């Protein structure tokens, strides 16, 4: 169940409009100028976006009109980015909670992997309705990362994220159906594999742009898994995956569309 927290402060509609326009136009210095006073005043959403903006170097238009340099670079400040994310998470802002969980889960942005901390952040973010956190929480239970192994909870959480259209969860659900997990009853099973359901959820994930699902859908059409075999559709999806630089997709596509012999 989604919980609420009165500590979370978000943008007003006028603030959001100004910031969104500045972001879309690439006016990063102005964006920081709009965000920073809001963050300093305790706005948890502004804190989160300060953390986002400071993670990467930014190329902005040179405010000095007399300079020959059209653009200047603003360096990333990962320490400040982390600080703002932590401050936002302390106020229970769901995206910041998920962000910190993901850093500890993967060991990115200079922090050491810590699956126990990752689980704690994912759990709180999921309680507040964050869908990516719900999916990664399901992964924690599935592989005992930072918590006990609990396949039933993993399936239940994955279904929650898939039903609202989170692509990775949709693909994971597809894998569960193909592996013979009792997804319908939310238990580990085993039951008979359900290729038709596997195809259905893989197609949803592919339609939402998840590249692994795009590749797998091509494979399903190629092999007739859960759907009638269709080489034309297989080539279509494998081509899309190959265009996204999946080497396996290119190799499989070559078996359908071999290079012409001159």
KOLVO-436016 format. One record per residue (C-alpha): residue number from 1; residue in three letters; y, x, z. Coordinates in Angstrom, 2 decimals. Layout:
BEGIN
(NUM; ALA; (Y; X; Z))
...
END
This chain:
BEGIN
(1; UNK; (0.00; 0.00; 0.00))
(2; UNK; (3.44; 1.28; -0.90))
(3; UNK; (5.53; 2.15; 2.12))
(4; UNK; (9.32; 2.29; 2.25))
(5; UNK; (11.65; 4.65; 4.04))
(6; UNK; (15.28; 3.88; 4.80))
(7; UNK; (15.95; 7.62; 4.91))
(8; UNK; (15.76; 7.81; 1.11))
(9; UNK; (19.16; 7.64; -0.59))
(10; UNK; (19.38; 7.32; -4.36))
(11; UNK; (22.17; 7.30; -6.93))
(12; UNK; (24.47; 4.35; -7.36))
(13; UNK; (24.53; 2.98; -10.92))
(14; UNK; (27.89; 4.66; -11.68))
(15; UNK; (26.74; 8.02; -10.30))
(16; UNK; (23.48; 7.81; -12.24))
(17; UNK; (25.34; 7.01; -15.47))
(18; UNK; (27.64; 10.02; -15.19))
(19; UNK; (24.79; 12.38; -14.36))
(20; UNK; (22.51; 11.04; -17.08))
(21; UNK; (25.21; 11.43; -19.74))
(22; UNK; (25.92; 15.00; -18.63))
(23; UNK; (22.20; 15.85; -18.70))
(24; UNK; (21.68; 14.35; -22.16))
(25; UNK; (24.65; 16.27; -23.55))
(26; UNK; (23.43; 19.53; -22.03))
(27; UNK; (26.49; 19.92; -19.80))
(28; UNK; (24.45; 21.60; -17.08))
(29; UNK; (27.35; 23.11; -15.12))
(30; UNK; (28.96; 19.70; -14.93))
(31; UNK; (25.61; 18.20; -13.91))
(32; UNK; (25.36; 20.63; -11.00))
(33; UNK; (28.96; 19.86; -10.11))
(34; UNK; (28.14; 16.16; -9.91))
(35; UNK; (24.87; 16.64; -8.05))
(36; UNK; (25.82; 19.22; -5.43))
(37; UNK; (28.32; 17.18; -3.37))
(38; UNK; (25.93; 14.24; -3.36))
(39; UNK; (23.08; 16.49; -2.24))
(40; UNK; (25.22; 18.04; 0.49))
(41; UNK; (26.10; 14.56; 1.74))
(42; UNK; (22.39; 13.75; 2.22))
(43; UNK; (21.46; 11.99; -1.03))
(44; UNK; (17.72; 12.67; -1.37))
(45; UNK; (17.63; 11.93; -5.12))
(46; UNK; (20.48; 14.39; -5.75))
(47; UNK; (18.62; 17.00; -3.69))
(48; UNK; (15.57; 16.54; -5.91))
(49; UNK; (17.57; 16.93; -9.12))
(50; UNK; (19.35; 19.99; -7.75))
(51; UNK; (15.88; 21.46; -7.24))
(52; UNK; (14.91; 20.53; -10.80))
(53; UNK; (18.05; 21.99; -12.37))
(54; UNK; (17.88; 25.28; -10.46))
(55; UNK; (14.29; 26.09; -11.45))
(56; UNK; (15.16; 27.25; -14.94))
(57; UNK; (17.90; 29.27; -16.57))
(58; UNK; (20.44; 27.14; -18.42))
(59; UNK; (22.39; 27.87; -21.56))
(60; UNK; (25.77; 26.13; -21.48))
(61; UNK; (28.89; 26.10; -23.60))
(62; UNK; (31.28; 28.85; -22.58))
(63; UNK; (34.24; 27.23; -20.77))
(64; UNK; (36.40; 30.23; -21.82))
(65; UNK; (37.76; 29.12; -25.20))
(66; UNK; (39.18; 32.58; -25.88))
(67; UNK; (35.76; 34.27; -25.60))
(68; UNK; (33.72; 35.18; -28.68))
(69; UNK; (30.57; 34.06; -26.87))
(70; UNK; (29.92; 30.40; -27.60))
(71; UNK; (27.29; 30.10; -24.86))
(72; UNK; (26.71; 31.67; -21.46))
(73; UNK; (23.58; 31.68; -19.32))
(74; UNK; (23.29; 30.38; -15.78))
(75; UNK; (20.39; 32.08; -14.07))
(76; UNK; (17.61; 30.18; -12.34))
(77; UNK; (17.63; 30.26; -8.55))
(78; UNK; (14.09; 29.45; -7.45))
(79; UNK; (14.81; 29.98; -3.75))
(80; UNK; (17.57; 27.38; -3.84))
(81; UNK; (15.40; 25.10; -5.97))
(82; UNK; (12.68; 25.24; -3.32))
(83; UNK; (15.21; 24.67; -0.53))
(84; UNK; (16.55; 21.52; -2.16))
(85; UNK; (13.07; 20.20; -2.86))
(86; UNK; (12.08; 20.72; 0.78))
(87; UNK; (15.22; 18.96; 1.99))
(88; UNK; (14.55; 16.04; -0.33))
(89; UNK; (10.91; 15.88; 0.78))
(90; UNK; (11.99; 15.87; 4.43))
(91; UNK; (13.76; 12.62; 3.60))
(92; UNK; (10.56; 11.25; 2.04))
(93; UNK; (11.79; 11.25; -1.56))
(94; UNK; (8.48; 10.66; -3.43))
(95; UNK; (9.14; 12.90; -6.45))
(96; UNK; (10.04; 15.83; -4.19))
(97; UNK; (6.92; 15.29; -2.08))
(98; UNK; (4.81; 15.32; -5.24))
(99; UNK; (6.61; 18.39; -6.60))
(100; UNK; (5.89; 20.39; -3.43))
(101; UNK; (2.30; 19.20; -3.42))
(102; UNK; (1.85; 20.32; -7.01))
(103; UNK; (3.28; 23.78; -6.30))
(104; UNK; (0.84; 24.29; -3.43))
(105; UNK; (-2.01; 22.81; -5.51))
(106; UNK; (-1.43; 25.22; -8.40))
(107; UNK; (0.25; 28.18; -6.67))
(108; UNK; (3.27; 27.99; -8.96))
(109; UNK; (6.91; 28.98; -8.42))
(110; UNK; (5.92; 31.97; -6.31))
(111; UNK; (4.11; 30.13; -3.51))
(112; UNK; (0.51; 30.77; -2.53))
(113; UNK; (-2.04; 28.06; -3.21))
(114; UNK; (-2.58; 25.94; -0.12))
(115; UNK; (-4.81; 22.94; -0.74))
(116; UNK; (-4.34; 21.53; 2.76))
(117; UNK; (-0.56; 21.41; 2.32))
(118; UNK; (-0.97; 20.04; -1.21))
(119; UNK; (-3.15; 17.22; 0.09))
(120; UNK; (-0.65; 16.34; 2.82))
(121; UNK; (2.24; 16.12; 0.33))
(122; UNK; (0.18; 14.17; -2.22))
(123; UNK; (-0.97; 11.73; 0.44))
(124; UNK; (2.56; 10.95; 1.64))
(125; UNK; (3.94; 10.67; -1.90))
(126; UNK; (1.09; 8.34; -2.87))
(127; UNK; (1.79; 6.18; 0.19))
(128; UNK; (5.33; 5.82; -1.14))
(129; UNK; (4.08; 4.72; -4.56))
(130; UNK; (4.23; 7.95; -6.57))
(131; UNK; (1.63; 7.56; -9.33))
(132; UNK; (1.10; 11.25; -10.26))
(133; UNK; (0.48; 11.95; -6.55))
(134; UNK; (-2.06; 9.12; -6.46))
(135; UNK; (-3.97; 10.77; -9.31))
(136; UNK; (-3.89; 14.24; -7.76))
(137; UNK; (-4.94; 12.78; -4.42))
(138; UNK; (-7.99; 11.38; -6.20))
(139; UNK; (-8.71; 14.90; -7.47))
(140; UNK; (-8.45; 16.28; -3.95))
(141; UNK; (-11.11; 13.82; -2.77))
(142; UNK; (-13.28; 14.42; -5.83))
(143; UNK; (-13.43; 18.19; -5.38))
(144; UNK; (-12.83; 18.46; -1.60))
(145; UNK; (-9.51; 20.25; -2.07))
(146; UNK; (-7.65; 20.23; 1.22))
(147; UNK; (-9.75; 17.34; 2.51))
(148; UNK; (-13.34; 16.10; 2.76))
(149; UNK; (-15.40; 15.15; -0.28))
(150; UNK; (-15.13; 11.38; -0.84))
(151; UNK; (-16.13; 10.19; -4.30))
(152; UNK; (-15.52; 6.53; -3.50))
(153; UNK; (-11.90; 7.21; -2.52))
(154; UNK; (-11.49; 9.41; -5.57))
(155; UNK; (-12.60; 6.61; -7.89))
(156; UNK; (-10.44; 4.01; -6.13))
(157; UNK; (-7.30; 6.17; -6.33))
(158; UNK; (-7.97; 7.18; -9.92))
(159; UNK; (-8.29; 3.50; -10.89))
(160; UNK; (-4.95; 2.75; -9.18))
(161; UNK; (-3.21; 5.41; -11.26))
(162; UNK; (-5.01; 4.51; -14.49))
(163; UNK; (-4.26; 0.80; -14.28))
(164; UNK; (-0.51; 1.50; -14.33))
(165; UNK; (-0.88; 3.82; -17.33))
(166; UNK; (-0.96; 7.38; -15.95))
(167; UNK; (-2.59; 9.29; -18.86))
(168; UNK; (-4.54; 11.88; -16.86))
(169; UNK; (-6.02; 9.15; -14.67))
(170; UNK; (-6.95; 7.10; -17.73))
(171; UNK; (-8.80; 10.08; -19.17))
(172; UNK; (-10.50; 10.82; -15.84))
(173; UNK; (-11.68; 7.21; -15.68))
(174; UNK; (-13.09; 7.63; -19.18))
(175; UNK; (-15.07; 10.65; -17.99))
(176; UNK; (-16.38; 8.71; -14.99))
(177; UNK; (-17.70; 5.90; -17.18))
(178; UNK; (-19.43; 8.40; -19.47))
(179; UNK; (-20.91; 10.28; -16.49))
(180; UNK; (-22.47; 7.11; -15.07))
(181; UNK; (-20.15; 6.54; -12.13))
(182; UNK; (-19.99; 2.97; -10.81))
(183; UNK; (-16.31; 2.56; -11.57))
(184; UNK; (-16.43; -1.24; -11.48))
(185; UNK; (-17.49; -1.24; -7.83))
(186; UNK; (-15.59; 1.91; -6.92))
(187; UNK; (-18.63; 3.92; -5.90))
(188; UNK; (-20.14; 7.19; -7.07))
(189; UNK; (-23.25; 5.57; -8.48))
(190; UNK; (-25.14; 6.70; -10.42))
(191; UNK; (-25.39; 3.82; -12.90))
(192; UNK; (-26.06; 3.77; -16.61))
(193; UNK; (-23.29; 5.50; -18.59))
(194; UNK; (-20.88; 3.12; -20.32))
(195; UNK; (-19.73; 4.77; -23.57))
(196; UNK; (-17.75; 1.69; -24.67))
(197; UNK; (-15.64; 1.75; -21.49))
(198; UNK; (-15.33; 5.52; -21.76))
(199; UNK; (-13.95; 5.11; -25.27))
(200; UNK; (-11.57; 2.33; -24.17))
(201; UNK; (-9.96; 4.41; -21.45))
(202; UNK; (-9.90; 7.55; -23.55))
(203; UNK; (-8.06; 5.63; -26.27))
(204; UNK; (-5.46; 4.42; -23.76))
(205; UNK; (-4.91; 7.98; -22.55))
(206; UNK; (-4.61; 9.28; -26.12))
(207; UNK; (-2.14; 6.53; -26.99))
(208; UNK; (-0.07; 7.70; -24.02))
(209; UNK; (-0.02; 11.23; -25.42))
(210; UNK; (-2.50; 13.14; -23.24))
(211; UNK; (-3.63; 15.92; -25.54))
(212; UNK; (-7.14; 16.37; -24.07))
(213; UNK; (-7.79; 12.64; -24.61))
(214; UNK; (-6.45; 12.92; -28.17))
(215; UNK; (-9.02; 15.64; -28.87))
(216; UNK; (-11.81; 13.75; -27.12))
(217; UNK; (-11.04; 10.56; -29.05))
(218; UNK; (-11.55; 12.47; -32.28))
(219; UNK; (-14.87; 13.69; -30.91))
(220; UNK; (-15.87; 10.12; -29.98))
(221; UNK; (-15.19; 8.93; -33.53))
(222; UNK; (-17.02; 11.93; -34.95))
(223; UNK; (-20.15; 11.33; -32.88))
(224; UNK; (-19.99; 7.55; -32.64))
(225; UNK; (-19.68; 7.58; -28.84))
(226; UNK; (-18.78; 4.09; -27.65))
(227; UNK; (-17.41; 3.23; -31.08))
(228; UNK; (-18.61; 3.09; -34.68))
(229; UNK; (-18.69; 6.52; -36.27))
(230; UNK; (-15.61; 7.03; -38.42))
(231; UNK; (-14.88; 10.44; -39.95))
(232; UNK; (-11.45; 9.41; -41.19))
(233; UNK; (-10.31; 8.37; -37.72))
(234; UNK; (-12.01; 11.42; -36.21))
(235; UNK; (-10.01; 13.66; -38.55))
(236; UNK; (-6.80; 11.79; -37.71))
(237; UNK; (-7.12; 12.36; -33.96))
(238; UNK; (-8.45; 15.90; -34.26))
(239; UNK; (-5.54; 16.76; -36.55))
(240; UNK; (-3.13; 15.46; -33.91))
(241; UNK; (-4.83; 17.60; -31.26))
(242; UNK; (-4.84; 20.64; -33.55))
(243; UNK; (-1.12; 20.18; -34.13))
(244; UNK; (-0.75; 20.42; -30.36))
(245; UNK; (-2.47; 23.85; -30.54))
(246; UNK; (-5.92; 22.89; -29.25))
(247; UNK; (-8.18; 25.53; -30.78))
(248; UNK; (-11.33; 23.47; -30.25))
(249; UNK; (-9.79; 20.61; -32.21))
(250; UNK; (-9.02; 22.91; -35.13))
(251; UNK; (-12.59; 24.23; -35.13))
(252; UNK; (-14.05; 20.72; -35.05))
(253; UNK; (-11.63; 19.54; -37.72))
(254; UNK; (-12.82; 22.33; -40.01))
(255; UNK; (-16.32; 20.84; -39.91))
(256; UNK; (-14.88; 17.60; -41.34))
(257; UNK; (-12.20; 19.08; -43.59))
(258; UNK; (-13.50; 22.52; -44.64))
(259; UNK; (-11.07; 24.85; -46.35))
(260; UNK; (-11.30; 24.57; -50.16))
(261; UNK; (-13.26; 27.31; -51.91))
(262; UNK; (-11.24; 29.02; -54.67))
END
